[in-house]
Amino acid sequence: MKYCSAASNVRVNDTLWPEETFSTSGSVGAVFDSVPSGATVQYTYTVTPKEAGPYNAQPVTVKYNPIPGDGKEQVGGQECQGG
């Protein structure tokens, strides 16, 4: 998959870990001013269950502006046409 442009104002949020069931270490969210097309960024945090058993984890939410400064917020990615 090829993406058309850099992403700006990238916000990652993973706050769906209930405090009564899990403890977290580190920030479960991150903000990146920009991510160039084709680049990878990462951050790390730890989630520890307080008791054994199944849990259905929800996906992380990522929001961004696809073109620096255009102000149009996107969720997910958009493929380039003809790319």
WOURGI-V874833 format. One line per field, one symbol per residue. psi: psi as a letter, one per 20 degrees, with the letter a starting at -180 (. if undefined). burial: + if it has 24 or more other ideal C-beta (glycine too) atoms within 12 Angstrom, else -. A space follows every 10 residues. Layout:
BEGIN
psi=???
burial=???
END
This chain:
BEGIN
psi=ppqhrqprlp pppmjkophi hqqqprpjrq ppgqoqpirp qqrqrpppqi qqrqpnqqqq ppqrphppji jopqpaqpqq pj.
burial=----+-++++ ++-+--+--- -------+-+ ----+----- ---------- ---------- -+-+++---- ---------- ---
END
